[in-house]
Protein backbone atom coordinates (compact mmCIF):
# COMPACT_ATOMS: atom_id res chain seq x y z
CA UNK A 1 0.00 0.00 0.00
CA UNK A 2 1.19 3.52 -0.82
CA UNK A 3 1.58 5.56 2.38
CA UNK A 4 3.86 8.39 1.27
CA UNK A 5 3.08 11.50 -0.78
CA UNK A 6 6.61 11.30 -2.20
CA UNK A 7 5.93 7.91 -3.77
CA UNK A 8 7.02 7.88 -7.43
CA UNK A 9 3.60 6.67 -8.64
CA UNK A 10 1.75 9.35 -6.69
CA UNK A 11 3.96 12.08 -8.11
CA UNK A 12 3.41 10.74 -11.64
CA UNK A 13 -0.39 10.69 -11.23
CA UNK A 14 -0.32 14.26 -9.91
CA UNK A 15 1.63 15.35 -12.98
CA UNK A 16 -0.82 13.58 -15.28
CA UNK A 17 -3.75 15.31 -13.58
CA UNK A 18 -2.17 18.75 -13.82
CA UNK A 19 -0.16 18.89 -17.04
CA UNK A 20 -1.35 18.30 -20.61
CA UNK A 21 2.27 17.94 -21.76
CA UNK A 22 2.83 15.00 -19.40
CA UNK A 23 -0.43 13.38 -20.53
CA UNK A 24 0.65 13.61 -24.16
CA UNK A 25 4.12 12.23 -23.40
CA UNK A 26 2.77 9.32 -21.38
CA UNK A 27 -0.25 8.82 -23.68
CA UNK A 28 -2.49 8.33 -20.65
CA UNK A 29 -5.04 10.40 -18.76
CA UNK A 30 -6.56 10.11 -15.29
CA UNK A 31 -10.24 9.58 -14.44
CA UNK A 32 -11.93 9.53 -11.06
CA UNK A 33 -15.08 8.05 -9.61
CA UNK A 34 -17.08 4.86 -9.76
CA UNK A 35 -19.00 5.69 -12.96
CA UNK A 36 -15.90 6.70 -14.91
CA UNK A 37 -14.10 3.55 -13.79
CA UNK A 38 -17.07 1.32 -14.60
CA UNK A 39 -17.30 2.60 -18.18
CA UNK A 40 -13.62 2.50 -19.13
CA UNK A 41 -12.80 -0.36 -21.55
CA UNK A 42 -10.52 -2.83 -19.77
CA UNK A 43 -8.19 -2.90 -22.77
CA UNK A 44 -7.41 0.76 -22.14
CA UNK A 45 -7.02 0.47 -18.36
CA UNK A 46 -3.43 0.97 -17.25
CA UNK A 47 -3.65 1.25 -13.46
CA UNK A 48 -6.29 1.52 -10.72
CA UNK A 49 -5.67 3.37 -7.45
CA UNK A 50 -8.03 2.61 -4.57
CA UNK A 51 -8.28 4.39 -1.25
CA UNK A 52 -7.81 2.05 1.70
CA UNK A 53 -11.33 2.68 3.02
CA UNK A 54 -13.04 2.19 -0.37
CA UNK A 55 -11.11 -1.04 -0.94
CA UNK A 56 -12.85 -2.55 2.09
CA UNK A 57 -16.35 -1.95 0.69
CA UNK A 58 -18.45 -4.52 -1.16
CA UNK A 59 -19.06 -1.96 -3.91
CA UNK A 60 -15.32 -1.92 -4.63
CA UNK A 61 -15.19 -5.68 -5.02
CA UNK A 62 -18.25 -5.52 -7.29
CA UNK A 63 -16.89 -2.93 -9.73
CA UNK A 64 -13.53 -4.71 -9.91
CA UNK A 65 -15.28 -8.02 -10.56
CA UNK A 66 -17.25 -6.46 -13.42
CA UNK A 67 -13.91 -5.57 -15.03
CA UNK A 68 -12.53 -9.05 -14.38
CA UNK A 69 -9.94 -7.65 -11.95
CA UNK A 70 -9.03 -8.83 -8.47
CA UNK A 71 -7.83 -6.46 -5.76
CA UNK A 72 -4.77 -8.70 -5.41
CA UNK A 73 -3.69 -8.04 -9.01
CA UNK A 74 -0.85 -5.62 -8.40
CA UNK A 75 -0.39 -5.31 -12.16
CA UNK A 76 -3.62 -3.30 -12.21
CA UNK A 77 -4.45 -2.35 -8.62
CA UNK A 78 -2.66 -0.20 -6.05
CA UNK A 79 -3.99 0.58 -2.57
CA UNK A 80 -3.45 4.10 -1.28
CA UNK A 81 -3.65 5.47 2.26
CA UNK A 82 -6.83 7.55 2.65
CA UNK A 83 -5.00 10.79 3.46
CA UNK A 84 -2.66 10.40 0.49
CA UNK A 85 -5.58 9.55 -1.80
CA UNK A 86 -7.52 12.64 -0.73
CA UNK A 87 -4.54 14.85 -1.57
CA UNK A 88 -4.14 13.03 -4.88
CA UNK A 89 -7.77 13.46 -5.93
CA UNK A 90 -8.86 16.34 -8.14
CA UNK A 91 -12.41 16.27 -6.71
CA UNK A 92 -13.80 17.79 -3.50
CA UNK A 93 -15.35 14.53 -2.29
CA UNK A 94 -13.34 11.64 -3.80
CA UNK A 95 -15.15 8.31 -4.15
CA UNK A 96 -11.99 6.32 -3.56
CA UNK A 97 -11.16 5.15 -7.08
CA UNK A 98 -8.86 6.78 -9.63
CA UNK A 99 -7.42 5.13 -12.72
CA UNK A 100 -5.02 5.81 -15.55
CA UNK A 101 -6.45 5.22 -19.03
CA UNK A 102 -4.56 4.82 -22.30
CA UNK A 103 -5.38 7.40 -24.95
CA UNK A 104 -7.00 6.32 -28.21
CA UNK A 105 -5.44 8.00 -31.23
CA UNK A 106 -7.55 8.62 -34.35
CA UNK A 107 -6.93 10.11 -37.76
CA UNK A 108 -9.38 12.17 -39.79
CA UNK A 109 -9.51 9.44 -42.42
CA UNK A 110 -10.50 6.87 -39.78
CA UNK A 111 -13.29 9.11 -38.48
CA UNK A 112 -14.65 9.65 -42.00
CA UNK A 113 -14.39 6.03 -43.13
CA UNK A 114 -17.00 4.57 -40.79
CA UNK A 115 -20.11 6.49 -41.84
CA UNK A 116 -21.76 7.09 -45.20
CA UNK A 117 -23.11 10.47 -44.06
CA UNK A 118 -20.86 11.66 -41.22
CA UNK A 119 -21.99 14.23 -38.66
CA UNK A 120 -18.98 16.17 -37.38
CA UNK A 121 -18.35 18.92 -34.84
CA UNK A 122 -15.43 21.21 -35.67
CA UNK A 123 -14.36 23.38 -32.74
CA UNK A 124 -12.05 26.36 -33.19
CA UNK A 125 -10.18 27.64 -30.12
CA UNK A 126 -12.80 26.40 -27.64
CA UNK A 127 -11.48 27.19 -24.15
CA UNK A 128 -14.01 26.20 -21.51
CA UNK A 129 -13.62 22.62 -20.17
CA UNK A 130 -17.30 22.39 -19.27
CA UNK A 131 -18.35 23.41 -22.77
CA UNK A 132 -16.16 20.79 -24.39
CA UNK A 133 -17.30 18.04 -22.02
CA UNK A 134 -20.94 18.91 -22.65
CA UNK A 135 -20.42 18.92 -26.43
CA UNK A 136 -18.85 15.46 -26.30
CA UNK A 137 -21.62 14.04 -24.13
CA UNK A 138 -24.38 15.65 -26.20
CA UNK A 139 -22.63 14.63 -29.39
CA UNK A 140 -22.68 10.97 -28.42
CA UNK A 141 -26.41 11.24 -27.72
CA UNK A 142 -27.06 12.92 -31.07
CA UNK A 143 -25.05 10.41 -33.09
CA UNK A 144 -22.06 12.60 -33.89
CA UNK A 145 -19.35 10.73 -35.82
CA UNK A 146 -16.38 12.61 -34.39
CA UNK A 147 -15.07 15.89 -32.99
CA UNK A 148 -12.26 17.85 -34.64
CA UNK A 149 -10.51 20.63 -32.71
CA UNK A 150 -7.93 23.27 -33.43
CA UNK A 151 -4.66 22.78 -31.54
CA UNK A 152 -5.41 25.96 -29.55
CA UNK A 153 -8.53 24.43 -27.97
CA UNK A 154 -8.74 23.17 -24.39
CA UNK A 155 -7.19 19.75 -23.72
CA UNK A 156 -9.89 17.08 -23.94
CA UNK A 157 -8.10 15.11 -21.19
CA UNK A 158 -8.28 17.97 -18.71
CA UNK A 159 -9.91 16.48 -15.55
CA UNK A 160 -12.75 19.03 -15.72
CA UNK A 161 -13.53 18.03 -19.31
CA UNK A 162 -13.35 14.33 -18.38
CA UNK A 163 -15.87 14.73 -15.55
CA UNK A 164 -18.39 16.60 -17.67
CA UNK A 165 -18.30 14.00 -20.46
CA UNK A 166 -19.76 11.37 -18.07
CA UNK A 167 -17.95 8.61 -19.98
CA UNK A 168 -18.44 9.85 -23.56
CA UNK A 169 -14.72 10.62 -23.77
CA UNK A 170 -14.11 6.86 -24.05
CA UNK A 171 -16.39 6.48 -27.06
CA UNK A 172 -16.28 9.72 -29.07
CA UNK A 173 -13.49 9.90 -31.67
CA UNK A 174 -11.55 13.14 -31.13
CA UNK A 175 -8.62 14.65 -33.02
CA UNK A 176 -6.61 17.88 -32.87
CA UNK A 177 -5.27 19.57 -36.00
CA UNK A 178 -2.86 22.45 -36.56
CA UNK A 179 -5.01 24.02 -39.28
CA UNK A 180 -8.70 23.36 -39.85
CA UNK A 181 -8.58 25.24 -43.16
CA UNK A 182 -5.62 23.33 -44.57
CA UNK A 183 -5.94 19.86 -43.01
CA UNK A 184 -9.68 19.34 -42.66
CA UNK A 185 -11.80 21.40 -45.05
CA UNK A 186 -10.20 20.13 -48.31
CA UNK A 187 -10.84 16.52 -47.29
CA UNK A 188 -14.43 17.29 -46.30
CA UNK A 189 -15.03 18.97 -49.63
CA UNK A 190 -13.52 15.99 -51.43
CA UNK A 191 -15.95 13.68 -49.63
CA UNK A 192 -18.98 15.89 -50.24
CA UNK A 193 -19.44 16.91 -46.61
CA UNK A 194 -21.08 20.33 -46.24
CA UNK A 195 -19.70 22.71 -43.61
CA UNK A 196 -22.10 24.96 -41.68
CA UNK A 197 -20.74 27.82 -39.59
CA UNK A 198 -22.86 29.01 -36.68
CA UNK A 199 -22.68 32.77 -37.16
CA UNK A 200 -24.67 35.91 -36.35
CA UNK A 201 -24.61 36.77 -40.09
CA UNK A 202 -26.09 33.41 -41.03
CA UNK A 203 -28.03 33.33 -44.32
CA UNK A 204 -30.76 31.02 -43.01
CA UNK A 205 -32.03 29.91 -39.63
CA UNK A 206 -30.44 26.62 -38.59
CA UNK A 207 -33.69 24.66 -39.03
CA UNK A 208 -34.09 25.73 -42.67
CA UNK A 209 -31.12 23.68 -43.86
CA UNK A 210 -30.90 19.94 -44.56
CA UNK A 211 -28.40 17.91 -42.55
CA UNK A 212 -29.26 14.38 -43.67
CA UNK A 213 -26.15 14.12 -45.85
CA UNK A 214 -22.53 14.52 -44.72
CA UNK A 215 -22.53 17.49 -42.33
CA UNK A 216 -19.95 19.40 -40.28
CA UNK A 217 -20.85 22.18 -37.84
CA UNK A 218 -18.23 24.85 -37.11
CA UNK A 219 -18.27 26.33 -33.60
CA UNK A 220 -15.95 29.13 -32.51
CA UNK A 221 -14.33 30.52 -29.40
CA UNK A 222 -16.67 31.42 -26.52
CA UNK A 223 -15.77 35.11 -26.55
CA UNK A 224 -14.80 35.81 -30.15
CA UNK A 225 -16.69 33.23 -32.20
CA UNK A 226 -15.18 31.82 -35.37
CA UNK A 227 -12.23 33.56 -36.96
CA UNK A 228 -12.99 35.51 -40.13
CA UNK A 229 -10.80 33.12 -42.13
CA UNK A 230 -12.68 30.00 -41.06
CA UNK A 231 -16.04 31.74 -41.42
CA UNK A 232 -15.25 32.60 -45.04
CA UNK A 233 -14.15 29.02 -45.70
CA UNK A 234 -17.49 27.51 -44.61
CA UNK A 235 -19.99 26.42 -47.25
CA UNK A 236 -22.97 28.00 -45.47
CA UNK A 237 -23.50 30.39 -42.56
CA UNK A 238 -26.47 29.57 -40.33
CA UNK A 239 -27.95 31.34 -37.35
CA UNK A 240 -30.03 30.40 -34.33
CA UNK A 241 -32.94 32.88 -34.09
CA UNK A 242 -33.35 34.63 -30.74
CA UNK A 243 -35.76 36.97 -29.05
CA UNK A 244 -35.07 39.60 -26.42
CA UNK A 245 -31.66 41.27 -26.29
CA UNK A 246 -29.62 38.07 -26.40
CA UNK A 247 -27.00 38.16 -29.18
CA UNK A 248 -25.54 34.68 -28.90
CA UNK A 249 -25.73 31.42 -26.97
CA UNK A 250 -23.22 29.48 -24.92
CA UNK A 251 -21.04 27.35 -27.26
CA UNK A 252 -22.24 24.07 -25.76
CA UNK A 253 -25.91 25.13 -25.97
CA UNK A 254 -25.57 26.26 -29.58
CA UNK A 255 -23.78 23.01 -30.45
CA UNK A 256 -26.51 20.97 -28.78
CA UNK A 257 -29.26 22.72 -30.74
CA UNK A 258 -27.47 22.09 -34.05
CA UNK A 259 -26.54 18.48 -33.30
CA UNK A 260 -30.05 17.54 -32.26
CA UNK A 261 -31.61 19.26 -35.26
CA UNK A 262 -29.38 17.09 -37.45
CA UNK A 263 -30.34 14.04 -35.40
CA UNK A 264 -34.06 14.92 -35.68
CA UNK A 265 -33.82 15.22 -39.46
CA UNK A 266 -31.90 11.97 -39.79
CA UNK A 267 -34.37 10.09 -37.61
CA UNK A 268 -37.27 11.35 -39.75
CA UNK A 269 -35.39 10.55 -42.91
C-alpha positions in Angstrom: 0.0 0.0 0.0 1.2 3.5 -0.8 1.6 5.6 2.4 3.9 8.4 1.3 3.1 11.5 -0.8 6.6 11.3 -2.2 5.9 7.9 -3.8 7.0 7.9 -7.4 3.6 6.7 -8.6 1.7 9.4 -6.7 4.0 12.1 -8.1 3.4 10.7 -11.6 -0.4 10.7 -11.2 -0.3 14.3 -9.9 1.6 15.3 -13.0 -0.8 13.6 -15.3 -3.7 15.3 -13.6 -2.2 18.8 -13.8 -0.2 18.9 -17.0 -1.4 18.3 -20.6 2.3 17.9 -21.8 2.8 15.0 -19.4 -0.4 13.4 -20.5 0.7 13.6 -24.2 4.1 12.2 -23.4 2.8 9.3 -21.4 -0.3 8.8 -23.7 -2.5 8.3 -20.6 -5.0 10.4 -18.8 -6.6 10.1 -15.3 -10.2 9.6 -14.4 -11.9 9.5 -11.1 -15.1 8.1 -9.6 -17.1 4.9 -9.8 -19.0 5.7 -13.0 -15.9 6.7 -14.9 -14.1 3.6 -13.8 -17.1 1.3 -14.6 -17.3 2.6 -18.2 -13.6 2.5 -19.1 -12.8 -0.4 -21.6 -10.5 -2.8 -19.8 -8.2 -2.9 -22.8 -7.4 0.8 -22.1 -7.0 0.5 -18.4 -3.4 1.0 -17.2 -3.6 1.2 -13.5 -6.3 1.5 -10.7 -5.7 3.4 -7.4 -8.0 2.6 -4.6 -8.3 4.4 -1.2 -7.8 2.1 1.7 -11.3 2.7 3.0 -13.0 2.2 -0.4 -11.1 -1.0 -0.9 -12.9 -2.5 2.1 -16.4 -2.0 0.7 -18.4 -4.5 -1.2 -19.1 -2.0 -3.9 -15.3 -1.9 -4.6 -15.2 -5.7 -5.0 -18.3 -5.5 -7.3 -16.9 -2.9 -9.7 -13.5 -4.7 -9.9 -15.3 -8.0 -10.6 -17.2 -6.5 -13.4 -13.9 -5.6 -15.0 -12.5 -9.1 -14.4 -9.9 -7.7 -12.0 -9.0 -8.8 -8.5 -7.8 -6.5 -5.8 -4.8 -8.7 -5.4 -3.7 -8.0 -9.0 -0.8 -5.6 -8.4 -0.4 -5.3 -12.2 -3.6 -3.3 -12.2 -4.4 -2.3 -8.6 -2.7 -0.2 -6.1 -4.0 0.6 -2.6 -3.4 4.1 -1.3 -3.6 5.5 2.3 -6.8 7.5 2.6 -5.0 10.8 3.5 -2.7 10.4 0.5 -5.6 9.5 -1.8 -7.5 12.6 -0.7 -4.5 14.8 -1.6 -4.1 13.0 -4.9 -7.8 13.5 -5.9 -8.9 16.3 -8.1 -12.4 16.3 -6.7 -13.8 17.8 -3.5 -15.3 14.5 -2.3 -13.3 11.6 -3.8 -15.2 8.3 -4.1 -12.0 6.3 -3.6 -11.2 5.2 -7.1 -8.9 6.8 -9.6 -7.4 5.1 -12.7 -5.0 5.8 -15.5 -6.4 5.2 -19.0 -4.6 4.8 -22.3 -5.4 7.4 -25.0 -7.0 6.3 -28.2 -5.4 8.0 -31.2 -7.6 8.6 -34.3 -6.9 10.1 -37.8 -9.4 12.2 -39.8 -9.5 9.4 -42.4 -10.5 6.9 -39.8 -13.3 9.1 -38.5 -14.7 9.6 -42.0 -14.4 6.0 -43.1 -17.0 4.6 -40.8 -20.1 6.5 -41.8 -21.8 7.1 -45.2 -23.1 10.5 -44.1 -20.9 11.7 -41.2 -22.0 14.2 -38.7 -19.0 16.2 -37.4 -18.4 18.9 -34.8 -15.4 21.2 -35.7 -14.4 23.4 -32.7 -12.1 26.4 -33.2 -10.2 27.6 -30.1 -12.8 26.4 -27.6 -11.5 27.2 -24.1 -14.0 26.2 -21.5 -13.6 22.6 -20.2 -17.3 22.4 -19.3 -18.3 23.4 -22.8 -16.2 20.8 -24.4 -17.3 18.0 -22.0 -20.9 18.9 -22.6 -20.4 18.9 -26.4 -18.8 15.5 -26.3 -21.6 14.0 -24.1 -24.4 15.7 -26.2 -22.6 14.6 -29.4 -22.7 11.0 -28.4 -26.4 11.2 -27.7 -27.1 12.9 -31.1 -25.1 10.4 -33.1 -22.1 12.6 -33.9 -19.4 10.7 -35.8 -16.4 12.6 -34.4 -15.1 15.9 -33.0 -12.3 17.9 -34.6 -10.5 20.6 -32.7 -7.9 23.3 -33.4 -4.7 22.8 -31.5 -5.4 26.0 -29.6 -8.5 24.4 -28.0 -8.7 23.2 -24.4 -7.2 19.7 -23.7 -9.9 17.1 -23.9 -8.1 15.1 -21.2 -8.3 18.0 -18.7 -9.9 16.5 -15.5 -12.8 19.0 -15.7 -13.5 18.0 -19.3 -13.3 14.3 -18.4 -15.9 14.7 -15.6 -18.4 16.6 -17.7 -18.3 14.0 -20.5 -19.8 11.4 -18.1 -18.0 8.6 -20.0 -18.4 9.9 -23.6 -14.7 10.6 -23.8 -14.1 6.9 -24.1 -16.4 6.5 -27.1 -16.3 9.7 -29.1 -13.5 9.9 -31.7 -11.5 13.1 -31.1 -8.6 14.7 -33.0 -6.6 17.9 -32.9 -5.3 19.6 -36.0 -2.9 22.4 -36.6 -5.0 24.0 -39.3 -8.7 23.4 -39.9 -8.6 25.2 -43.2 -5.6 23.3 -44.6 -5.9 19.9 -43.0 -9.7 19.3 -42.7 -11.8 21.4 -45.1 -10.2 20.1 -48.3 -10.8 16.5 -47.3 -14.4 17.3 -46.3 -15.0 19.0 -49.6 -13.5 16.0 -51.4 -15.9 13.7 -49.6 -19.0 15.9 -50.2 -19.4 16.9 -46.6 -21.1 20.3 -46.2 -19.7 22.7 -43.6 -22.1 25.0 -41.7 -20.7 27.8 -39.6 -22.9 29.0 -36.7 -22.7 32.8 -37.2 -24.7 35.9 -36.4 -24.6 36.8 -40.1 -26.1 33.4 -41.0 -28.0 33.3 -44.3 -30.8 31.0 -43.0 -32.0 29.9 -39.6 -30.4 26.6 -38.6 -33.7 24.7 -39.0 -34.1 25.7 -42.7 -31.1 23.7 -43.9 -30.9 19.9 -44.6 -28.4 17.9 -42.5 -29.3 14.4 -43.7 -26.1 14.1 -45.9 -22.5 14.5 -44.7 -22.5 17.5 -42.3 -20.0 19.4 -40.3 -20.8 22.2 -37.8 -18.2 24.8 -37.1 -18.3 26.3 -33.6 -15.9 29.1 -32.5 -14.3 30.5 -29.4 -16.7 31.4 -26.5 -15.8 35.1 -26.6 -14.8 35.8 -30.1 -16.7 33.2 -32.2 -15.2 31.8 -35.4 -12.2 33.6 -37.0 -13.0 35.5 -40.1 -10.8 33.1 -42.1 -12.7 30.0 -41.1 -16.0 31.7 -41.4 -15.3 32.6 -45.0 -14.1 29.0 -45.7 -17.5 27.5 -44.6 -20.0 26.4 -47.2 -23.0 28.0 -45.5 -23.5 30.4 -42.6 -26.5 29.6 -40.3 -27.9 31.3 -37.3 -30.0 30.4 -34.3 -32.9 32.9 -34.1 -33.3 34.6 -30.7 -35.8 37.0 -29.0 -35.1 39.6 -26.4 -31.7 41.3 -26.3 -29.6 38.1 -26.4 -27.0 38.2 -29.2 -25.5 34.7 -28.9 -25.7 31.4 -27.0 -23.2 29.5 -24.9 -21.0 27.3 -27.3 -22.2 24.1 -25.8 -25.9 25.1 -26.0 -25.6 26.3 -29.6 -23.8 23.0 -30.5 -26.5 21.0 -28.8 -29.3 22.7 -30.7 -27.5 22.1 -34.0 -26.5 18.5 -33.3 -30.0 17.5 -32.3 -31.6 19.3 -35.3 -29.4 17.1 -37.5 -30.3 14.0 -35.4 -34.1 14.9 -35.7 -33.8 15.2 -39.5 -31.9 12.0 -39.8 -34.4 10.1 -37.6 -37.3 11.3 -39.8 -35.4 10.6 -42.9 
